[in-house]
Amino acid sequence: MDDNDGKIEPTSPYFLGSGDQPGNLITHVILQKDNHSSWSRAITIAFKACRKFVFVDETIHKPTENRKLLN
């Protein structure tokens, strides 16, 4: 994040583009009893492609309290 102007950089995992909508299909693979590994691979690739996997594997760091966007 760039604290100077209060905008989120497009390369940031916090950035939401116009294609990031709650109802969007992430993968065409539907999780079922017998396909966990293929579903897991598909969802991992999808989240990595849109830079959101850091939220899943918990490697993202908590923002500092003095960020402009938190106020």
C-alpha positions as CSV (number, residue, x, y, z in Angstrom):
1,M,0.0,0.0,0.0
2,D,1.1,3.5,-0.6
3,D,0.3,5.6,2.4
4,N,1.2,8.9,0.7
5,D,-2.1,9.2,-1.3
6,G,-4.3,6.7,0.4
7,K,-4.7,4.5,-2.7
8,I,-4.1,0.8,-2.9
9,E,-1.5,-0.3,-5.5
10,P,-2.9,-2.8,-8.1
11,T,-0.1,-5.2,-7.2
12,S,-1.3,-5.3,-3.5
13,P,-3.4,-8.3,-2.3
14,Y,-5.8,-5.8,-0.9
15,F,-6.6,-4.4,-4.3
16,L,-10.0,-5.2,-5.7
17,G,-10.3,-4.8,-9.4
18,S,-13.6,-4.4,-11.4
19,G,-13.6,-8.2,-11.9
20,D,-13.5,-9.0,-8.2
21,Q,-17.2,-9.5,-7.4
22,P,-18.7,-11.7,-4.7
23,G,-20.7,-13.8,-7.2
24,N,-17.9,-14.5,-9.6
25,L,-17.0,-18.1,-10.5
26,I,-13.5,-18.8,-9.2
27,T,-13.1,-22.2,-10.8
28,H,-15.2,-24.6,-12.8
29,V,-14.2,-27.5,-10.7
30,I,-17.0,-28.2,-8.2
31,L,-15.8,-29.8,-4.9
32,Q,-17.2,-33.3,-4.5
33,K,-16.4,-36.3,-2.4
34,D,-13.9,-37.8,-4.8
35,N,-12.1,-34.7,-6.4
36,H,-10.6,-32.8,-3.5
37,S,-7.1,-32.8,-5.0
38,S,-8.2,-31.5,-8.4
39,W,-10.4,-28.9,-6.7
40,S,-7.7,-27.8,-4.3
41,R,-5.2,-27.4,-7.2
42,A,-7.8,-25.4,-9.2
43,I,-8.7,-23.1,-6.4
44,T,-5.0,-22.6,-5.4
45,I,-4.1,-21.6,-9.0
46,A,-7.1,-19.2,-9.1
47,F,-6.2,-17.5,-5.8
48,K,-2.6,-17.2,-6.8
49,A,-3.5,-15.7,-10.2
50,C,-5.5,-12.9,-8.5
51,R,-2.9,-12.4,-5.7
52,K,-5.3,-13.5,-3.0
53,F,-3.6,-16.8,-1.9
54,V,-1.8,-14.9,0.9
55,F,-5.1,-14.7,2.7
56,V,-5.6,-18.5,2.5
57,D,-2.1,-19.6,3.6
58,E,-2.0,-16.8,6.2
59,T,1.4,-15.4,5.0
60,I,0.0,-11.8,4.7
61,H,1.1,-9.4,7.4
62,K,-1.4,-7.4,9.4
63,P,-1.4,-3.8,8.3
64,T,0.1,-1.3,10.8
65,E,-2.4,0.8,12.8
66,N,-1.3,4.1,11.3
67,R,-2.3,3.4,7.7
68,K,-4.5,6.0,6.0
69,L,-6.9,3.5,4.7
70,L,-7.7,2.2,8.2
71,N,-8.9,5.6,9.4
